[in-house]
Amino acid sequence: MLAFFLATIALVGAQKNGQFDQHYQFGNLHQPIDKAVIFDCGSNPDRAIRNPKFVFSRDDLELPGNFTIIDAEVEVAKPVPRPLYGRIDAWRTIFLFGGAASTIQLGCFGLTGKDFGIGSCDYGELCGLLDLNAPVNNITGAPTCWTEAIDLGIPEDQCTCEGISPKVYSLSNWQKTVDLTDLESGVLTFLAQGDYELRLTATDASGAEQACIGIRVPVKEYEDPNATGGWLFGRKKRSAKLL
């Protein structure tokens, strides 16, 4: 499951109410997004993964730049089934003169040297991806797990879907910095300034929904007042400095 969540970078502020739930209509914005929101869009009452809650250092995503995950929490309501297939659907909206919204669903943009992309992409069987990409202990050579997963309480020697036991996983005062200052130019062009909606879904072998996480986030370009030349997002390109 970690490959599914780590494959998508998002800034989010936890919120759950009648507006942001399984009835949310993706790709249908009528006004600009004023702050980032993550919510559970799941409709299957027997889904394995639910109730994501995150606190981040800011309410938007600035590229290039970085942000900090302050707190994180997600509930695993039952054993995670295998196989588990992941998909992300993404929409971008810009608001034209007069306030009219123009929305497109993004295609899948491949990343150089990576076997996954960004945008609206299928991620394949997530448990298998987790198995293939689990780190190895440099001393013993035995399979281990990511520090983040161990901090969440997943046993070091069980970095598999089967090792994710049902419970609420949380990290308080995590203060995890995510650095996006070195993104390749193609990604920056693909992730142009605008308002983004993402739907992260995971389904089992029968097609039943096991997770649905919705994200709304405004994306803007980092502006370096000392940089000139070039164009990015239809504006002057800025240098990739830390925030």
Buried (B, 14 or more C-beta within 10 A) or exposed (E): BBBBBBBBBBBBBBBBEEEBBEEBEBBEBEEEBEBBBBBBBBEBEEBBBBBBBBBBBBBBBBBBBBBBBBBBBBBBBEEBBBEBBBBBBBBBBBBEEEEEBEBEEBEEBBBEEEEBBBBBBEBBBBBBBBBEEBEEEEEEEEBBBBEBBEBBEBEBEBBBBEBBBEEEBBBEEBEBEBEBBEBEEEBBEBBBBBBBBBBBBBBBEEEEBBBBBBBBBBBBBBEBEEBEEEEBBEEBBBEBEEB
